[in-house]
Amino acid sequence: MSDQIYNVVLGTAGHIDHGKSSLVQALTGIHPDRLKEEQERGITIDLGFAPLTLSNGMRVGIIDVPGHERFIKNMVAGASGIDFVLMVIAADDGVMAQTREHLQIVQLLGVRDGLTVITKKDLVEPEYLQLVKEDIETLEQGTVLAGKPILDVSSKTGEGIGALKKTLDLALSKLTRRGSDGPFRMPIQRVFAKEGFGTVVTGVPLSGQVSIGDNLEVLPPGFQGRVKGLHAYKLAITQGQAGHSTAVNLHGQDIDKKDVTRGMVAVTPGIFRPSALFTAQLTHLGGTLRALKHRAPVRFHSGTVEIQGKVLLLEADTLAPNSSGWIQILLEEPTVLAPGDHFILRHQTPMVTLGGGRIVSIDGGKRKRSDAAMIASLKERLAVLDKPDDFLAALLVQETAPRQIAELCGDTAQLPAQVLTRLKNLEKKNRAVALRADAVYMAPKNLDEALKATVGCLYDYFKAHPALGVIERPELKRRLALKSGDVVAVFFEDILEKARQRNLLTVESNTVALPGRDRTLEGALAKQAECVEAAFLRGGLAPPPPEEIESELKIASKLFKEIMRFLTDTGKIVNAAPDVIFHMKAYEKAWEETQALFAAKAENTTSEIRQHLSMSRKYVVPLVELFDKRGLTERVGDKRKLKTK
């Protein structure tokens, strides 16, 4: 039956005792006050709900909010889910304190449209009614309600109710309905248990859709449950979506009425993560006429949650009234938010609204204060909050490390398929690059910087170790982590592969090198290498052990190993065994003479080769094994012969 629901939500706002609940009853035939004490006292203290049937048969939900200042938290909980506000002002009272505060809250929460209803017109003369309208027009200048209809009605006599319904029909037909894409997210407004059904949670989904049989997560603390049933506006439905005031029957071992409370959020599992630290832009209202101080205690409202916390000012030690600034909000307990969410801040004493704004970052990281570059990046994000592709591109640029799909889902409050589609669109425009296809992405600029850092590590290493031609992978990874951070090093192999594809380096087994690098030694190092080479040359086919040369020449052990590697890589010496290393000239001469021996006799023993070369057994065994290893000879029993190709 969900096709009978027009997925926008109306909400009332206004001062206490201005007739909001009576207006809802006149429009819908249903009194929204569900609590006995509300109906007895005639004062709404919590949220009320009622469906309104439009002329085309479609239903929309109305949320009736309390007007008393003591219940502002309940008012915000309701207003956070509405698309269209009915600002209610009594004709006999006119504009009052909560009228102004509710209008400020509606404005700060980004309610998209609305109109004003003057109630109790039967209690005043027409001339007085006109004065009230003029006051309202003055009040609403510069707000979402400026220039919108102002209608006068009497809920008692019914006068004007028909005209109001027609006006609502027209206004709602022009209002953009909420989309149902994205992960499901519903701030919980009410929780109750129904016999035979179990726990039921209600609220207005802010995004996505949910069907019977779906699994949902309640955050925090992370209860898991399965959807057994759905209702909207007293209709059983098979699918709920953003803009429906929806009741969800959840079944699960963790789901118990006493453990689930208003302020928790029912969500698609695996997307959202609770946090206690958010970055936002705050508009500070002028109502208190006092500056907001760094680390000031506040009450934070967003969705249906109210949490105490502190404001961390990012640009200065104070924020003047009637101005905007960048803040972080440090909460006493975690909650679930998404980029673009609106919020309200209220002073703890006195309990008045100090301002509100929009969440720009949910990453939970503490930001450095008075950082011009950081503030500039936040402004860039704010400018594209409502442009998902551009917002994702901004995230990739500003978060310099590679980003996994799952991380980006949490940062953007989108499903993996949505994020991947946007990334591929950005790839086509050269605004994103896949470090690992369909899994890890970076901004092209940041990938270039990572590749530059990687090649820079190679140049730095070879500058410090000119005798070496390669660097071991673990050593390069360690150096890259020191230079660019551990997060980049996590994706070391992916970055290495990108660098290889661009011919910035060569990779073989466990080593990395710079292509086309000319290895030359200079100064004292070149002279030391010449001395080491000369020692092996003098040794001929009975070379001294390396440690003896190292000791005799008084070369530091680490440097000596690098010289040995250089002489080996450049073909000056050849390793037959760890302690048997021949100069290349001695080795080549030995092979020439061995070939002559095989020319005279097809097969020879190691002893015969030793006698022919006048060598000791200590050196000849590693030598002939080296011949075998290089494919020059092959062993047949206890003899060797030339290997034929």
C-alpha positions in Angstrom: 0.0 0.0 0.0 3.1 2.3 0.0 2.0 3.6 -3.4 -0.8 5.5 -1.6 1.7 7.4 0.4 3.1 10.7 -0.7 6.6 10.6 0.6 6.9 14.0 2.2 6.2 14.8 5.8 4.4 17.9 7.2 5.2 19.3 10.6 3.7 21.9 12.9 5.7 24.5 14.7 4.8 27.4 17.0 4.2 28.7 20.5 2.4 26.7 23.2 -1.4 26.9 23.2 -1.6 28.4 19.7 -3.8 25.5 18.5 -1.4 23.2 16.6 -3.0 20.0 17.8 -6.5 21.3 17.2 -5.4 22.3 13.7 -4.1 18.8 13.0 -7.4 17.4 14.2 -9.4 19.7 12.0 -7.3 18.7 9.0 -7.2 15.0 9.6 -10.0 14.1 12.0 -7.4 12.6 14.4 -6.2 14.2 17.6 -2.4 13.8 17.5 -1.9 13.9 21.3 -1.4 10.2 22.2 -0.7 10.6 25.9 -3.5 10.8 28.4 -2.0 13.7 30.3 -1.6 15.6 27.0 -5.3 15.4 26.2 -6.4 16.1 29.8 -4.2 19.2 30.1 -4.5 20.3 26.5 -0.7 20.7 26.2 1.4 18.7 23.8 4.6 17.4 25.5 5.7 14.9 23.0 5.4 14.2 19.3 2.1 13.4 17.8 1.3 11.8 14.4 -1.7 11.9 12.1 -2.2 11.1 8.4 -3.7 13.7 6.1 -5.5 12.5 2.9 -5.0 14.8 0.0 -7.7 15.4 -2.7 -6.0 12.8 -5.0 -6.3 10.1 -2.3 -2.6 10.2 -1.4 -1.7 10.3 2.2 1.0 12.5 3.9 2.1 12.4 7.5 1.8 15.3 9.9 4.0 15.5 12.9 2.7 17.7 15.7 5.4 19.1 17.9 5.1 20.6 21.4 5.3 24.3 21.7 6.4 24.7 25.4 10.0 25.8 25.8 10.7 22.8 28.2 10.0 20.4 25.3 12.1 22.0 22.6 14.1 18.8 22.4 10.9 17.0 21.4 10.1 19.7 18.9 13.6 19.4 17.3 13.2 15.6 17.2 10.0 16.1 15.1 11.2 19.0 13.0 14.3 17.1 11.9 12.2 14.7 9.8 9.8 17.2 8.1 9.9 18.6 4.6 7.1 21.1 4.9 6.3 23.3 7.9 2.9 24.6 9.1 4.0 27.6 11.2 1.0 28.0 13.6 0.3 31.4 15.2 -2.8 32.2 17.3 -4.7 35.3 16.2 -5.3 36.4 19.8 -1.6 36.2 20.9 0.3 36.9 17.6 4.0 36.3 17.4 5.4 35.0 20.7 8.8 33.7 22.1 8.5 30.1 20.9 7.2 31.4 17.5 10.5 33.0 17.0 12.6 30.1 18.3 10.6 27.5 16.3 11.1 29.6 13.2 14.8 29.8 13.9 15.0 26.0 14.4 13.0 25.3 11.2 15.4 27.6 9.3 18.5 26.0 10.8 17.2 22.5 10.1 16.9 23.3 6.4 13.1 22.6 6.1 12.5 23.0 2.4 9.0 24.7 2.3 6.0 25.7 4.3 3.3 28.2 5.0 1.8 30.0 8.0 -1.5 29.3 9.6 -3.2 31.9 11.8 -5.5 30.0 14.1 -8.3 31.1 16.4 -9.5 33.8 13.9 -12.9 33.6 15.5 -11.5 35.3 18.6 -10.4 38.5 17.0 -11.7 41.3 14.9 -10.6 41.5 11.2 -8.6 44.7 11.8 -6.5 42.9 14.5 -6.1 39.9 12.3 -4.5 42.2 9.6 -2.0 43.5 12.2 -1.1 39.9 13.1 -0.4 39.2 9.4 1.8 42.2 9.1 3.8 41.1 12.1 4.2 37.7 10.6 5.4 39.0 7.3 8.0 41.1 9.1 9.1 38.1 11.2 9.4 35.8 8.2 11.5 38.0 6.0 14.7 36.2 5.0 13.4 32.8 6.0 12.0 29.8 4.1 8.5 31.2 4.7 9.1 34.6 3.2 6.5 35.3 0.5 4.7 32.0 1.3 0.9 31.9 2.0 -0.4 33.1 5.3 -3.9 31.6 5.9 -6.3 32.3 8.7 -8.6 29.5 10.1 -10.7 28.6 13.0 -10.3 25.0 14.1 -13.3 25.4 16.3 -15.8 26.6 13.5 -14.0 25.0 10.6 -13.7 28.3 8.8 -10.7 28.4 6.4 -9.9 24.7 6.8 -11.1 23.8 3.3 -9.0 26.6 1.8 -6.0 25.4 3.8 -6.4 21.9 2.4 -6.5 23.2 -1.2 -3.5 25.3 -0.6 -1.6 22.3 0.8 -2.6 20.2 -2.2 -1.1 22.8 -4.5 2.0 23.4 -2.5 2.8 19.7 -2.0 2.3 19.0 -5.7 5.2 21.4 -6.4 7.5 20.0 -3.6 10.2 17.7 -4.7 9.6 14.3 -3.1 12.4 12.6 -1.3 14.3 10.0 -3.2 14.6 6.4 -1.9 18.2 5.7 -3.0 21.0 5.3 -0.5 21.2 3.2 2.6 18.3 3.1 5.0 18.6 5.5 7.9 15.7 6.2 10.3 16.3 8.2 13.6 14.0 6.5 16.1 11.3 8.7 17.5 9.2 6.2 19.5 9.7 2.6 20.8 7.0 0.4 22.0 6.2 -3.3 22.3 3.1 -4.8 20.7 1.8 -8.1 22.0 2.4 -10.8 19.5 4.8 -8.7 17.5 7.6 -7.6 19.7 9.5 -4.4 19.5 8.3 -1.6 17.2 10.3 1.5 16.4 8.9 4.5 14.6 10.4 7.5 12.8 10.8 9.3 9.5 13.5 7.6 7.3 16.0 10.2 6.1 17.2 8.0 3.2 16.9 4.7 1.6 14.1 2.1 1.8 13.4 -1.0 3.8 11.4 -4.1 3.1 10.0 -7.0 5.2 12.8 -9.5 5.7 15.6 -7.0 5.6 18.2 -6.9 8.3 18.7 -3.6 10.1 21.2 -2.4 12.7 20.3 -0.1 15.6 23.2 2.2 16.3 24.5 2.8 18.8 25.2 0.2 20.3 24.8 -2.1 17.3 21.7 -4.3 17.9 20.9 -6.6 15.0 17.3 -7.3 13.9 15.2 -8.5 11.1 12.1 -6.6 9.8 9.0 -8.6 10.5 6.4 -6.0 9.6 6.0 -2.4 8.4 3.2 0.2 8.8 2.8 3.7 7.6 -0.2 5.9 8.5 -2.2 2.9 9.8 -1.6 1.0 6.6 0.3 -2.3 6.4 3.0 -1.9 3.8 5.7 -4.1 2.3 8.2 -1.4 1.8 9.0 1.8 3.7 11.1 4.6 2.3 12.5 8.1 3.0 9.7 10.6 3.6 7.3 8.0 5.1 6.5 8.2 8.8 7.1 4.5 9.3 6.7 1.9 12.0 9.2 -1.0 11.8 8.6 -4.2 13.7 12.1 -5.6 14.5 12.8 -9.1 15.7 16.2 -10.2 17.0 17.9 -11.5 20.2 19.4 -8.0 20.8 16.2 -6.1 20.1 14.3 -5.4 23.3 12.0 -2.4 24.0 13.8 -1.6 27.2 17.2 -1.3 25.5 16.1 0.7 22.4 15.5 4.4 22.9 14.7 7.6 21.1 18.0 9.0 19.6 19.2 5.6 18.3 19.1 5.1 14.6 17.9 2.1 12.5 20.2 1.7 9.6 21.4 -0.6 6.8 24.2 -2.7 8.3 27.8 -2.0 7.5 27.5 1.6 6.3 27.3 3.9 9.2 29.7 4.2 12.2 28.8 6.0 15.4 31.2 8.9 16.5 31.4 11.4 19.2 33.3 14.1 17.2 32.0 15.9 14.1 33.1 18.9 12.1 30.5 21.4 11.1 29.7 25.0 10.2 27.8 26.8 12.9 25.5 29.9 12.5 25.5 31.6 15.9 22.2 33.4 16.5 22.0 36.7 18.2 19.3 35.9 20.8 21.7 35.6 23.8 23.8 38.6 22.9 26.9 36.9 24.1 29.9 35.4 22.3 30.2 31.6 22.2 33.4 30.5 23.9 35.8 27.7 22.9 34.9 24.5 24.7 31.5 25.9 25.8 29.1 23.3 27.1 26.1 22.8 24.8 23.1 20.6 24.1 23.3 19.0 20.7 20.2 18.1 18.7 20.0 16.3 15.4 17.5 13.8 14.1 15.9 12.6 17.3 19.0 12.7 19.5 19.8 15.1 22.3 23.3 14.8 23.8 25.4 17.1 25.9 28.8 18.1 24.6 31.3 20.8 24.0 31.9 23.2 21.1 35.5 23.3 19.8 36.0 26.5 17.9 38.4 26.1 15.0 39.1 29.7 14.0 39.3 31.7 17.2 38.6 31.6 20.9 35.1 33.1 20.6 32.3 33.3 18.0 30.3 36.5 18.1 26.4 36.4 17.9 25.0 36.8 14.4 28.1 35.2 12.8 29.2 31.9 11.4 32.2 29.8 12.0 33.8 26.4 11.8 33.6 24.1 14.8 34.0 20.6 16.0 31.3 19.2 18.3 32.6 16.8 21.0 29.7 14.8 22.4 29.6 12.9 25.6 28.4 9.8 23.8 28.5 8.7 20.2 25.7 9.0 17.6 25.1 8.4 13.9 25.2 11.4 11.5 25.9 11.9 7.8 27.5 14.7 5.8 24.9 17.4 5.2 22.8 16.6 8.3 21.4 19.7 10.0 21.8 20.2 13.8 20.7 22.6 16.6 22.9 23.7 19.5 21.3 25.0 22.7 22.9 26.6 25.7 22.8 24.4 28.8 22.1 27.5 30.9 20.0 29.4 30.0 18.3 26.7 27.8 17.9 28.8 24.7 18.8 28.0 21.1 22.3 29.4 20.3 22.4 28.3 16.7 22.8 25.5 14.3 24.3 24.4 11.0 25.3 21.4 8.9 27.6 18.5 9.5 30.5 18.6 7.0 32.7 15.7 8.2 32.0 12.6 10.2 35.6 11.3 10.2 36.0 11.7 14.0 39.5 13.1 13.7 40.5 16.1 15.8 41.4 19.0 13.7 44.2 21.6 14.2 42.9 25.0 15.2 43.6 28.2 13.2 44.8 26.2 10.2 44.0 28.2 7.1 44.5 25.2 4.7 42.1 23.1 6.8 39.4 25.8 6.9 39.7 26.2 3.1 39.2 22.4 2.7 36.1 22.5 4.9 34.7 25.4 2.8 35.2 23.3 -0.3 33.3 20.4 1.2 30.4 22.7 2.3 30.1 24.1 -1.2 29.5 20.6 -2.6 27.5 19.0 0.2 24.5 18.6 -2.0 26.5 17.4 -5.1 27.4 13.8 -4.4 29.9 13.4 -7.2 31.7 16.6 -6.3 31.6 15.8 -2.6 33.2 12.4 -3.2 35.9 14.0 -5.4 36.6 16.5 -2.7 37.0 13.7 -0.1 39.5 11.9 -2.4 41.6 15.1 -2.8 41.6 16.1 0.8 42.1 12.6 2.3 45.5 12.1 0.7 45.8 8.4 1.5 44.2 5.8 -0.6 40.5 5.2 0.3 38.7 1.9 0.3 35.1 1.6 -0.9 33.9 0.7 2.6 35.5 3.8 4.1 34.0 6.0 1.4 30.5 4.5 2.1 30.8 5.6 5.7 32.2 9.0 4.8 29.4 9.7 2.3 26.5 7.7 3.8 26.0 5.9 0.5 25.7 2.2 -0.6 28.8 0.5 -2.1 27.2 0.3 -5.5 26.4 4.0 -5.4 30.0 4.9 -4.4 31.5 2.7 -7.1 29.2 4.2 -9.8 30.3 7.7 -8.7 33.9 6.7 -8.7 33.7 5.3 -12.2 32.1 8.6 -13.3 34.9 10.5 -11.7 37.5 8.2 -13.4 36.1 9.2 -16.8 36.6 12.8 -15.9 40.1 12.2 -14.5 39.0 13.1 -11.0 39.6 9.7 -9.5 41.9 6.8 -10.3 41.6 3.1 -9.2 44.6 2.0 -7.2 43.0 -1.4 -7.1 40.0 -1.9 -9.4 36.6 -1.6 -7.8 38.2 -1.5 -4.3 40.7 1.3 -3.6 40.7 4.8 -5.1 42.7 8.0 -5.0 42.6 11.5 -6.5 45.0 11.6 -9.5 46.9 14.4 -7.8 47.4 12.4 -4.6 48.4 9.3 -6.6 51.0 11.4 -8.4 52.3 12.6 -5.0 52.4 9.1 -3.7 54.4 7.9 -6.8 56.7 10.9 -6.5 57.3 10.1 -2.8 58.0 6.4 -3.7 60.5 7.4 -6.4 61.9 10.0 -4.1 62.6 7.3 -1.5 64.6 5.4 -4.2 66.6 8.4 -5.2 67.4 9.2 -1.5 68.4 5.6 -0.9 70.7 5.4 -3.9 72.2 8.7 -3.1 73.1 7.4 0.4 74.2 4.0 -1.1 75.5 4.6 -4.6 77.2 1.2 -4.7 73.9 -0.5 -4.6 71.7 -1.1 -7.6 68.5 -2.3 -5.9 66.6 -1.8 -2.6 64.8 -4.6 -0.8 61.0 -4.2 -0.8 60.6 -4.1 3.0 63.2 -1.4 3.3 61.5 0.7 0.6 58.2 0.2 2.4 59.7 1.3 5.7 61.1 4.4 4.2 57.9 5.3 2.5 56.0 4.9 5.8 58.4 7.3 7.4 58.0 9.8 4.6 54.3 9.6 3.8 52.7 7.8 6.7 51.6 4.3 7.6 48.3 4.5 5.8 50.0 5.0 2.4 52.4 2.2 3.3 49.4 -0.2 3.8 48.8 0.1 0.0 52.5 -0.1 -0.8 52.2 -3.0 -3.3 49.4 -1.2 -5.1 51.4 2.0 -5.4 54.5 0.0 -6.4 52.5 -1.6 -9.2 51.3 1.8 -10.5 54.8 3.1 -10.5 56.0 0.0 -12.4 53.2 0.4 -15.0 54.3 4.0 -15.5 58.0 2.8 -15.9 59.0 4.9 -12.9 60.8 1.9 -11.4 61.5 -1.8 -12.0 60.5 -4.6 -9.8 62.0 -8.1 -9.6 61.2 -10.6 -6.9 61.9 -8.8 -3.7 63.9 -5.9 -5.0 63.2 -2.5 -6.6 65.4 -0.4 -8.8 65.4 2.7 -10.9 65.3 2.0 -14.6 68.4 3.1 -16.6 70.3 4.2 -13.6 74.0 4.6 -14.3 75.9 3.1 -11.3 79.2 4.9 -10.8 81.3 5.4 -7.8 83.2 8.6 -7.0 85.8 9.9 -4.6 86.9 7.8 -1.6 84.2 5.2 -2.3 85.6 4.5 -5.8 89.1 4.1 -4.4 87.9 1.7 -1.8 86.1 -0.4 -4.4 89.3 -0.4 -6.6 91.3 -1.7 -3.6 88.8 -4.5 -2.9 88.7 -5.5 -6.6 92.5 -5.5 -6.8 92.7 -7.8 -3.8 90.5 -10.4 -5.5 92.5 -9.9 -8.8 95.8 -10.6 -6.9 94.3 -13.7 -5.4 93.6 -15.3 -8.8 92.2 -18.8 -8.4 93.1 -18.7 -4.6 91.3 -15.6 -3.6 91.4 -14.4 0.0 88.2 -14.6 2.0 86.1 -11.4 2.0 86.5 -10.8 5.7 90.2 -10.8 5.4 90.1 -8.1 2.7 87.6 -6.1 4.8 89.9 -6.3 7.8 93.1 -5.5 5.8 91.5 -2.4 4.1 89.8 -1.3 7.3 86.4 -0.7 5.6 83.3 -0.6 7.7 81.3 -3.8 7.4 78.1 -2.3 6.1 80.0 -0.3 3.4 82.1 -3.3 2.5 79.0 -5.3 1.8 77.7 -2.6 -0.5 81.0 -2.5 -2.4 80.9 -6.3 -2.8 77.4 -6.0 -4.1 78.5 -3.3 -6.6 81.4 -5.4 -7.8 79.2 -8.4 -8.2 76.4 -6.5 -10.0 78.8 -4.8 -12.4 80.6 -8.1 -13.2 83.9 -7.4 -11.6 83.7 -10.4 -9.3 81.8 -13.6 -9.3 80.5 -15.5 -6.2 81.3 -19.2 -6.3 80.5 -19.6 -2.5 80.1 -17.3 0.4 83.8 -17.4 1.2 85.1 -18.1 -2.3 84.8 -15.1 -4.7 86.9 -14.9 -7.8 87.8 -11.8 -9.8 86.0 -12.1 -13.2 89.3 -12.2 -15.1 90.5 -15.1 -13.0 87.2 -16.9 -13.5 87.2 -16.3 -17.3 90.8 -17.5 -17.6 89.9 -20.6 -15.6 86.9 -21.4 -17.9 89.1 -21.0 -21.0 91.6 -23.5 -19.6 88.8 -25.9 -18.6 87.4 -25.7 -22.1 90.8 -26.7 -23.4 90.8 -29.7 -21.1 87.4 -30.8 -22.3 88.5 -30.4 -25.9 91.2 -33.0 -25.2 89.0 -35.3 -23.1 85.2 -35.3 -23.2 84.7 -36.2 -19.5 86.8 -35.1 -16.5 86.7 -35.5 -12.7 86.9 -32.6 -10.3 90.3 -33.9 -9.4 91.5 -33.8 -13.0 90.1 -30.2 -13.4 91.9 -29.2 -10.2 95.2 -30.6 -11.4 94.8 -28.9 -14.8 94.2 -25.5 -13.2 96.7 -26.0 -10.4 94.1 -25.2 -7.7 93.5 -26.6 -4.3 90.3 -28.6 -3.5 89.0 -25.7 -1.4 88.6 -23.5 -4.4 88.0 -26.0 -7.3 84.8 -27.5 -5.9 82.9 -24.2 -5.7 84.4 -23.3 -9.1 83.1 -26.4 -10.9 79.7 -26.2 -9.1 79.5 -22.6 -10.5 80.2 -24.0 -14.0 77.3 -26.4 -13.5 75.0 -23.6 -12.1 75.8 -21.4 -15.1 74.9 -24.2 -17.5 78.5 -24.6 -18.9 79.0 -28.2 -17.6 76.9 -31.0 -16.3 77.7 -33.8 -13.9 77.7 -37.4 -15.1 78.3 -39.7 -12.1 81.6 -38.5 -10.6 82.7 -36.8 -13.8 81.7 -33.6 -15.7 81.3 -32.9 -19.4 80.4 -29.8 -21.5 76.7 -29.2 -21.5 75.2 -29.2 -25.0 72.3 -27.0 -25.8 
